[in-house]
Amino acid sequence: MMSNFIFILSILFHLNFTAPPVNEVIVDDNKFLLGNESLLNSGASMLSGKKIGLITNKSGVLSDGTLFLDALNRNHKVEKIFTPEHGLRGDDNNESYTDEVTGIPIVSLYGSKKKPSPEDLENVEVLVYDIQDVGARFYTFINTMYYCMEAAVENNRQVIICDRPLIPDADYVDGFMLDESESSFVGMIDVPAAYGMTCGELAGFINAEYFNGRCSLEVIAMENYNRGMDYVSLNLPWIKPSPNIYYPSSAVSYLGTCLFEGTNYAEGRGTERPFEYTGAPYCSGEKLSAELNAYNLSGVKFESVSFIPETITSPSNPPKYIGEQCEGVYINVTDKKTFEPFKAAIALLVTLQKYFPGFEIKKNNFIDKLAGTKDLRLMLNNGSTYEEIINSYSQRLNKFKVKRKNYLLYK
């Protein structure tokens, strides 16, 4: 099961002790290295002479901020770029076109087309993936990775995943598992809402659990990384993974507050802190914060906040209540290691349902797709308590935690 992940031995065979190539990343032995830097440095011969299809966006950068696309294209041949939701440069260009900067054809994998076709892969020998995600099942980038791996299996192509660190705590695992009936592009993989795996670890999980190891997969690990490292301490350049993840702290709260996309309660788009500021015109911030703080949830303080959402450039999910005064809470994370964002969102949902008659779950039941189950919606509508909801998914979650250990690459 783990044979595809013993990439270290594979890398050793490709070490080059002669003069470094132009794009080699020169570092000391103890410095943190991203997977893309390890590939450029000690694994470059894996790509020698191969036609590359690069799956990336603007978050695919080296530690110094250099776009991986540019670094890779210096000494190797990138034939095609495949882009996830929001496009290559984060401008929501989800069309297929020729990149004006590099002159390389771009194939969008968002919208009506989500998987590379056999024609897309005709002049591609290896697919290289380098995208920063946030460790959330409903973040669509991981589903793009899944489809690219599936296309590679079907067309006998190799896949190389350049691993990147998790922004939330690397051991935070929480939420409902995915019910098959709720499968969609915001939930395709049977993992909890917060699955606690890097993209490389998740790729290994997908290969084993969905493709029976048939994907020719190489995971290029980060060097000098461990699960206890806080993302911010790595001093990486902050590139927004998607238009409304403004800060690393936004990505942490997002693991829970994304659920509000399925309600008439605003998740903070159009404010200075999306997914951290939440509210609605029918709310009292003081009442909401007092009720939530009474839960004594670890690692967080709920602070009353008021805001007026403004229009944003990204059209994919416009803000709620543009121009209207909203009251709600700022989810102020005081300890990321102990904070549990999914549980915080459940507490918020229960409180909104109990005390604010204006609160509604959208009639399209999109919250079911985000939660991965209709159970959350049904329990909220039935007046279930916070504890009842949390306990309802704990058994399946604990089984996943045991399985997850088989795929972890870092201690």
C-alpha positions as CSV (number, residue, x, y, z in Angstrom):
1,M,0.0,0.0,0.0
2,M,2.8,2.4,0.8
3,S,5.1,1.5,-2.1
4,N,4.1,4.5,-4.1
5,F,5.1,6.7,-1.3
6,I,8.7,5.5,-0.7
7,F,9.8,8.4,-2.8
8,I,12.9,9.1,-0.8
9,L,14.7,6.1,-2.3
10,S,13.5,7.2,-5.8
11,I,14.9,10.7,-5.2
12,L,18.3,9.3,-4.1
13,F,18.7,7.6,-7.5
14,H,18.3,10.9,-9.2
15,L,20.7,12.9,-7.2
16,N,23.2,14.9,-9.3
17,F,26.5,15.7,-7.6
18,T,28.0,17.6,-10.5
19,A,27.5,21.4,-11.1
20,P,24.0,22.4,-10.2
21,P,21.6,23.3,-13.0
22,V,20.5,26.9,-13.5
23,N,17.2,26.4,-11.7
24,E,18.5,24.4,-8.7
25,V,17.4,25.7,-5.3
26,I,20.6,26.2,-3.3
27,V,19.9,25.6,0.4
28,D,21.5,24.3,3.5
29,D,20.7,20.8,4.7
30,N,18.5,21.9,7.5
31,K,16.3,24.5,5.7
32,F,12.7,23.9,4.9
33,L,12.1,23.1,1.2
34,L,8.8,22.9,-0.6
35,G,8.2,19.9,-2.8
36,N,8.6,22.0,-6.0
37,E,12.0,23.1,-4.8
38,S,13.0,19.5,-4.1
39,L,11.9,18.5,-7.6
40,L,13.9,21.3,-9.2
41,N,16.9,20.5,-7.0
42,S,17.5,16.8,-6.5
43,G,14.7,15.3,-8.6
44,A,15.2,17.3,-11.8
45,S,16.3,14.3,-13.8
46,M,12.8,12.8,-13.4
47,L,11.7,15.4,-15.9
48,S,14.7,15.3,-18.2
49,G,13.5,15.3,-21.8
50,K,9.8,14.8,-20.9
51,K,6.9,16.7,-22.1
52,I,5.2,18.2,-19.0
53,G,1.6,19.1,-18.3
54,L,1.7,21.5,-15.3
55,I,-1.4,21.6,-13.0
56,T,-1.0,24.9,-11.1
57,N,-2.2,28.4,-10.4
58,K,-0.7,31.5,-8.9
59,S,-0.2,29.8,-5.5
60,G,2.4,27.5,-7.0
61,V,5.4,29.4,-6.0
62,L,8.9,28.7,-4.6
63,S,9.9,30.0,-1.2
64,D,11.2,33.2,-2.7
65,G,8.0,33.9,-4.5
66,T,9.1,32.8,-7.9
67,L,6.3,31.2,-9.9
68,F,7.0,27.5,-10.2
69,L,5.8,27.6,-13.8
70,D,8.6,30.0,-14.6
71,A,11.3,28.1,-12.7
72,L,10.3,24.8,-14.3
73,N,10.0,26.1,-17.8
74,R,13.6,27.4,-17.8
75,N,15.3,24.0,-18.2
76,H,12.3,21.8,-19.0
77,K,9.5,21.8,-21.5
78,V,6.1,22.7,-20.2
79,E,3.8,21.8,-23.0
80,K,0.5,22.6,-21.4
81,I,-0.9,24.2,-18.2
82,F,-4.0,22.9,-16.5
83,T,-5.8,25.3,-14.2
84,P,-8.3,24.7,-11.3
85,E,-11.1,27.0,-10.2
86,H,-10.2,30.7,-10.4
87,G,-7.7,30.2,-13.3
88,L,-3.9,30.5,-13.5
89,R,-3.5,34.0,-12.1
90,G,-6.5,34.1,-9.7
91,D,-8.5,36.2,-12.1
92,D,-11.4,33.8,-12.4
93,N,-10.5,33.2,-16.1
94,N,-12.0,29.7,-16.3
95,E,-11.6,29.5,-20.1
96,S,-9.0,27.6,-22.2
97,Y,-6.7,30.0,-23.9
98,T,-3.0,30.7,-24.5
99,D,-1.2,32.4,-21.6
100,E,0.1,35.8,-22.8
101,V,3.1,35.7,-20.4
102,T,4.5,32.2,-21.3
103,G,2.8,31.4,-24.6
104,I,1.8,28.1,-23.2
105,P,-1.7,26.7,-23.9
106,I,-4.0,26.6,-20.9
107,V,-6.7,24.1,-20.3
108,S,-9.3,25.1,-17.7
109,L,-10.5,22.3,-15.5
110,Y,-13.4,24.2,-14.0
111,G,-17.0,24.5,-15.2
112,S,-18.2,22.2,-17.9
113,K,-14.8,20.4,-18.2
114,K,-13.2,19.1,-15.0
115,K,-10.9,16.3,-16.3
116,P,-8.1,16.3,-18.9
117,S,-9.3,14.6,-22.1
118,P,-7.2,12.1,-24.0
119,E,-6.6,14.8,-26.6
120,D,-5.4,17.2,-23.9
121,L,-2.7,14.6,-22.9
122,E,-1.6,13.7,-26.4
123,N,1.6,15.7,-26.2
124,V,2.0,15.3,-22.4
125,E,4.1,12.5,-20.8
126,V,3.9,13.5,-17.2
127,L,1.5,15.6,-15.1
128,V,3.1,17.8,-12.4
129,Y,0.8,19.2,-9.7
130,D,1.7,22.2,-7.6
131,I,-1.2,24.0,-5.9
132,Q,-1.7,25.3,-2.4
133,D,-4.9,24.1,-0.9
134,V,-6.4,24.5,2.6
135,G,-7.1,21.0,3.8
136,A,-10.9,21.2,3.3
137,R,-13.0,18.6,1.4
138,F,-15.1,21.3,-0.2
139,Y,-12.1,23.2,-1.6
140,T,-12.3,22.3,-5.3
141,F,-8.5,22.1,-6.0
142,I,-8.3,18.6,-4.5
143,N,-11.0,17.4,-6.8
144,T,-9.1,18.7,-9.7
145,M,-6.2,16.7,-8.4
146,Y,-8.4,13.6,-8.3
147,Y,-9.6,14.0,-11.8
148,C,-6.1,14.5,-13.1
149,M,-5.0,11.3,-11.4
150,E,-8.0,9.5,-12.9
151,A,-7.1,10.8,-16.4
152,A,-3.5,9.7,-15.8
153,V,-4.6,6.2,-15.0
154,E,-6.9,6.0,-18.0
155,N,-4.2,7.3,-20.4
156,N,-1.1,5.7,-18.9
157,R,0.6,8.9,-17.7
158,Q,2.8,9.6,-14.7
159,V,1.8,12.0,-12.0
160,I,4.2,14.0,-9.8
161,I,2.8,15.8,-6.8
162,C,4.9,18.6,-5.4
163,D,3.9,18.7,-1.7
164,R,3.1,21.8,0.2
165,P,2.3,22.5,3.9
166,L,-1.1,22.6,5.4
167,I,-2.3,26.1,6.4
168,P,-4.5,24.9,9.3
169,D,-3.1,22.6,11.9
170,A,-1.7,19.5,10.2
171,D,-3.4,17.2,12.6
172,Y,-6.8,18.8,12.7
173,V,-9.3,16.2,11.5
174,D,-13.0,16.9,11.9
175,G,-16.5,16.9,10.4
176,F,-18.9,14.6,8.7
177,M,-17.7,12.0,6.3
178,L,-19.1,12.1,2.7
179,D,-22.3,10.3,2.0
180,E,-22.3,9.0,-1.6
181,S,-25.6,10.6,-2.3
182,E,-24.1,14.1,-1.6
183,S,-21.1,13.7,-3.9
184,S,-20.4,16.8,-6.0
185,F,-17.5,19.0,-7.1
186,V,-17.4,20.5,-3.6
187,G,-17.2,17.0,-2.1
188,M,-16.0,14.0,-4.1
189,I,-13.6,12.2,-1.8
190,D,-14.8,10.2,1.2
191,V,-12.8,12.2,3.8
192,P,-14.1,14.5,6.6
193,A,-14.6,18.2,6.0
194,A,-11.2,18.8,7.6
195,Y,-9.0,15.8,6.6
196,G,-5.6,16.7,8.0
197,M,-3.4,15.6,5.1
198,T,-1.1,17.5,2.8
199,C,-1.9,17.3,-0.9
200,G,0.9,14.7,-1.3
201,E,-0.6,12.6,1.5
202,L,-4.1,12.9,0.1
203,A,-2.8,11.9,-3.4
204,G,-1.5,8.7,-1.8
205,F,-4.8,8.1,-0.1
206,I,-6.7,8.6,-3.4
207,N,-4.3,6.3,-5.4
208,A,-4.8,3.5,-2.9
209,E,-8.4,3.9,-2.0
210,Y,-9.8,4.8,-5.4
211,F,-7.4,3.6,-8.0
212,N,-5.9,0.5,-6.3
213,G,-2.4,1.9,-6.7
214,R,-2.7,2.0,-10.5
215,C,-1.7,5.6,-10.8
216,S,2.0,6.0,-11.5
217,L,2.5,8.4,-8.7
218,E,5.5,10.2,-7.3
219,V,5.1,12.5,-4.3
220,I,8.0,14.9,-4.0
221,A,8.1,15.5,-0.2
222,M,8.9,18.7,1.5
223,E,12.2,18.6,3.3
224,N,12.7,19.5,7.0
225,Y,9.0,19.6,7.6
226,N,7.0,18.1,10.4
227,R,3.3,18.3,11.5
228,G,4.0,20.5,14.4
229,M,5.2,23.4,12.3
230,D,2.9,26.3,12.0
231,Y,2.4,27.5,8.5
232,V,3.2,31.1,9.4
233,S,6.5,30.1,10.9
234,L,7.7,28.8,7.5
235,N,7.9,32.4,6.3
236,L,6.5,31.6,2.9
237,P,5.3,34.4,0.6
238,W,1.5,34.7,1.1
239,I,-0.3,34.1,-2.2
240,K,-4.0,33.9,-1.7
241,P,-5.0,30.3,-2.6
242,S,-8.3,31.7,-3.9
243,P,-9.8,35.2,-4.1
244,N,-11.5,35.3,-0.7
245,I,-8.8,33.5,1.4
246,Y,-7.2,36.8,2.3
247,Y,-4.9,35.5,5.1
248,P,-3.7,32.2,6.6
249,S,-6.2,32.9,9.4
250,S,-9.0,33.0,6.8
251,A,-8.1,29.5,5.7
252,V,-8.3,28.2,9.2
253,S,-11.8,29.5,9.9
254,Y,-12.9,28.5,6.4
255,L,-12.9,24.8,7.5
256,G,-16.1,25.6,9.4
257,T,-17.5,28.9,8.1
258,C,-17.7,27.7,4.5
259,L,-20.9,25.9,5.6
260,F,-22.6,29.3,5.8
261,E,-22.5,29.4,2.0
262,G,-25.6,27.1,2.3
263,T,-27.5,29.6,4.5
264,N,-28.7,33.2,4.5
265,Y,-26.0,34.0,7.1
266,A,-23.0,35.8,5.6
267,E,-19.6,34.1,5.7
268,G,-17.9,37.5,5.4
269,R,-17.2,37.9,1.7
270,G,-17.1,41.6,0.9
271,T,-15.4,42.4,4.2
272,E,-11.8,42.8,5.2
273,R,-11.8,39.3,6.8
274,P,-13.8,36.8,4.8
275,F,-14.7,33.6,6.7
276,E,-13.6,35.2,9.9
277,Y,-16.2,38.0,10.0
278,T,-19.7,36.4,9.9
279,G,-23.1,38.0,10.3
280,A,-26.5,39.1,8.9
281,P,-28.9,42.1,9.2
282,Y,-31.2,40.0,11.5
283,C,-28.5,39.3,14.1
284,S,-27.3,40.8,17.4
285,G,-23.6,40.6,17.6
286,E,-23.6,40.9,21.4
287,K,-26.2,38.2,21.9
288,L,-24.5,35.9,19.4
289,S,-21.0,36.3,20.9
290,A,-22.2,35.8,24.4
291,E,-24.0,32.6,23.5
292,L,-21.0,31.3,21.6
293,N,-18.4,32.1,24.2
294,A,-20.6,30.2,26.8
295,Y,-19.6,27.0,24.9
296,N,-16.0,27.6,26.1
297,L,-14.6,26.2,22.9
298,S,-10.8,25.9,22.9
299,G,-8.5,28.3,21.1
300,V,-11.1,30.9,20.0
301,K,-12.9,34.0,21.3
302,F,-16.1,35.2,19.6
303,E,-16.1,39.0,19.4
304,S,-19.2,41.1,18.4
305,V,-18.7,42.8,15.1
306,S,-20.7,44.9,12.6
307,F,-19.9,45.3,8.9
308,I,-21.3,46.4,5.6
309,P,-20.4,43.9,2.8
310,E,-19.1,45.5,-0.4
311,T,-18.9,44.2,-3.9
312,I,-15.9,42.1,-4.9
313,T,-14.2,41.4,-8.2
314,S,-14.5,37.6,-8.0
315,P,-17.9,36.7,-9.5
316,S,-18.0,33.1,-8.5
317,N,-19.7,33.6,-5.1
318,P,-20.9,37.2,-4.5
319,P,-21.2,38.6,-1.0
320,K,-24.6,38.5,0.8
321,Y,-26.2,41.7,1.9
322,I,-24.1,44.1,-0.1
323,G,-24.6,47.6,1.3
324,E,-26.5,46.4,4.3
325,Q,-25.5,46.7,7.9
326,C,-24.8,43.3,9.4
327,E,-24.1,42.2,12.9
328,G,-22.4,39.0,13.9
329,V,-19.1,37.7,15.3
330,Y,-15.4,37.8,14.5
331,I,-14.0,34.4,15.0
332,N,-10.8,35.4,16.7
333,V,-8.5,32.3,16.8
334,T,-6.3,32.5,19.9
335,D,-4.6,29.1,19.6
336,K,-4.6,27.4,16.2
337,K,-3.4,24.2,17.6
338,T,-6.4,23.7,19.8
339,F,-9.1,25.5,17.8
340,E,-11.6,23.3,16.0
341,P,-13.3,25.4,13.3
342,F,-15.8,22.8,12.2
343,K,-17.2,22.5,15.7
344,A,-17.2,26.3,16.0
345,A,-19.4,26.5,12.9
346,I,-21.7,23.9,14.4
347,A,-22.1,25.9,17.5
348,L,-22.8,29.0,15.4
349,L,-25.5,27.1,13.4
350,V,-27.2,25.8,16.5
351,T,-27.2,29.2,18.1
352,L,-28.5,30.9,15.0
353,Q,-31.3,28.4,14.6
354,K,-32.3,28.7,18.3
355,Y,-32.2,32.5,18.8
356,F,-32.6,34.2,15.4
357,P,-35.9,33.6,13.5
358,G,-34.5,35.3,10.4
359,F,-31.9,32.6,10.0
360,E,-32.6,30.1,7.1
361,I,-30.9,27.2,5.4
362,K,-31.1,27.8,1.6
363,K,-33.9,25.9,0.0
364,N,-31.6,24.3,-2.5
365,N,-30.0,22.4,0.4
366,F,-26.5,23.3,-0.8
367,I,-25.5,22.9,2.8
368,D,-25.8,19.2,2.3
369,K,-23.2,19.2,-0.4
370,L,-20.8,21.2,1.9
371,A,-21.4,19.1,5.0
372,G,-21.3,16.0,2.9
373,T,-24.6,14.7,4.3
374,K,-28.2,15.8,4.8
375,D,-27.9,14.8,8.5
376,L,-26.6,18.2,9.6
377,R,-29.5,20.0,8.0
378,L,-32.1,17.6,9.4
379,M,-30.6,17.7,12.9
380,L,-30.6,21.5,12.9
381,N,-34.2,21.6,11.7
382,N,-35.1,19.1,14.4
383,G,-33.6,21.3,17.1
384,S,-30.7,19.0,17.9
385,T,-28.1,20.2,20.3
386,Y,-24.4,21.0,19.6
387,E,-23.4,17.8,21.5
388,E,-25.9,15.6,19.6
389,I,-24.6,16.8,16.2
390,I,-21.0,16.4,17.1
391,N,-21.6,12.9,18.5
392,S,-23.5,11.9,15.4
393,Y,-20.4,11.8,13.2
394,S,-17.8,10.8,15.7
395,Q,-17.8,7.0,15.0
396,R,-17.2,7.4,11.2
397,L,-14.7,10.1,11.9
398,N,-12.7,7.9,14.3
399,K,-12.5,5.1,11.7
400,F,-11.1,7.6,9.2
401,K,-8.5,8.8,11.6
402,V,-7.2,5.2,11.9
403,K,-7.1,4.8,8.1
404,R,-5.5,8.2,7.6
405,K,-2.4,7.2,9.6
406,N,-1.4,4.8,6.8
407,Y,-0.9,7.7,4.4
408,L,1.0,10.3,6.5
409,L,4.4,11.2,5.2
410,Y,5.5,13.5,8.1
411,K,5.6,13.0,11.8
